[in-house]
């Protein structure tokens, strides 16, 4: 059965056609979503929602507007972006602590398995340890916990301009440390 016939049957709510299309596109759709959300399990969850959505809106697909795969891919991409922009997703990301990332780095340093790639993080740790506590706090909030500058300002109870200035100076200090470290 060719793709056009499969899509036509799918649009007529043929479950077997849907299952075949699902098998054909599942992996690619999950991969595309994962590039946006960067979480395999969340990508799979969103992909399930995408396939439910295309089943319910199958009549909105028109071959004259583009390929079937492109239609699904656009729905998947939009769903992933909607999820990343959602308040619940942002709040979940804020709950991550820099300690989580340090723990990953510590495990990478002590990885004794010869089959797994080890990461030398000593230089990275040295760069970060040379920063002032205020810089560490701003970097953690903005880059590891997903806060916006406005949210960090509110959370730290400091003016937005101070957050912006501190962020800029901290990044400059990191760049300076990097330049010194690799010379």
N, C-alpha and C positions, 0 to 999 in steps of 0.2 A: 504494500500500500504506500503510495507516495505522500509527501507532506501535505499537499493541498487537500487531498481527500481526507487525510487524518484530521486536519484543522476543520474542515467542513463537518465531519462527524462530531468532533469536539463541540463545535458551536450548536449542534443539535442535541447536546447533552449526552453523548455516547460515553459512558464510563470507561469502556475499553480504550477508546481513543485518548481520553484524558490520561489514563494510566501510561500509555505509550509515550505521550508527550512529556509526562512527568519524568519517566525514565530517561528520555532523551535530554532533557534540559535541567534536571535537578542539580547536578554537580556544577554546571556553569553558572546557574543562578545563585547558588550558595556562594560560589567564589566571588562573584560580582558584589554581592551584598557584604561579604566579609572584608572586601577592600575598603568599604566605607565604615563599617562598625568595628572591625578588627577584633572580633570575638566569634569563634567558630559556632558555639552553641546559640548565641543570639542570632547569628546569620541563618542557622537552620530554622530557628523559630520564625524569623521574618520570612524566610522562603516558604514555609508552610502557609503563612498568611497570604503571600503572593499567589500561590497556587489556588487557594480558596477564592481570592479576589478575581483571578482570571476565569475561574469556573463560573462565578456569579456574573461576571461582566463579559462573557464570551461573545455576546452579540455586538459588543462595541469594537471588536477587531474588524478591520477592513483591509484586505490584501492590497487595495489601491493606495493605501497610505504607507505601506512598508511591509517588511518581512515579519512573520509571526514571532520569531525569536527576538527581534528588535522591540516589538510591542511588549513582550514579557519582560525583557531586560529593562525597559524604561519604567515599567511598573515596579520592578524590583529595586531599581536605583532610587526612585522616588520614595518608596517605602523605607528604605535604609536611611535616606537623608531625613525623612520625617521622624524616624526613631531617634537619630542622633540629636536632632533639634528639640526633641521632647523634654519637658521639664523633669520627668521621672528619670530619663537617661542621664541628664546633667547632674541631678542629685545623686544618682548612683555613682557617678564618676568622682564626685566631690568626696565620697566616703573612702576613696582610696588614699592611703597615707604614703608618704615618702618612705616610711619604714617598710612597706610592702616591696618597694623597688630596691631598697638597700638589702632586704632579705634575698631577693633574686640575685643581686650582685655578690652577696656573701656565698650563696650556694654555687655560683659560677666559679668563684675563686677556689672552692674546696672540692670541686668536682674531680673525683679520682677515676672516673670511668674512661678508659682509653677510647671507647667508641663514640663518645660525645665530645663536641667541641667545647673547649674551655675558653673563657674570656678573661683577659688580664685587665682588671678594673682598678689596679692600684693607682695609675696615673689619673684616672677619672676621679677617684676618691680624693686624691691630693688636690686636684683643682677645686673641688667642692669644699673641702675642709678649710681652705684658705679664705673662704668667704665669711663675711660677718653674719651674725645670727639674723639680722634684718633681711639680708639678701637670701639666705636659705629659706626663710619664711615666705618671702614673695615668690621665689622660684617654685617652691613646693606648691603653693596655692595656684599660681598661674599655669604651670607646666605639668605638674603631676596630679593635681586634684581638679583641674578643669574650670577653675574660677575665672570669671571675666575680671577685668581691672576694676570695674564698678562694684562687683560683688566682693572682691578682696578689700576694697576701700571700706565698704560697709562692715564686713566681718572684722577688720582690724581697727575700725573706728578712726581712720585717718583720711585726710582729703584725697580725692581722686588724683589730683595733680601730684601728690606725694607718692602715690602708688606708681604712677607713670614714670616719675623721675627716678624712683628707687629701682624699678624694673630696668630702665635704660642703663643706669649706672652699674647695676649688678651684672647685666649681660656684658657690658664693657669690661668689667673686672674679670669675668670668665674668659672673654676673648684675650685679655692681657695675660692671664694665667696660662692659657693655651699657647700663646706665642712664646712665652718664656719657657714653658715645659718642653716644647718641641724644637727649640733652637740648639 
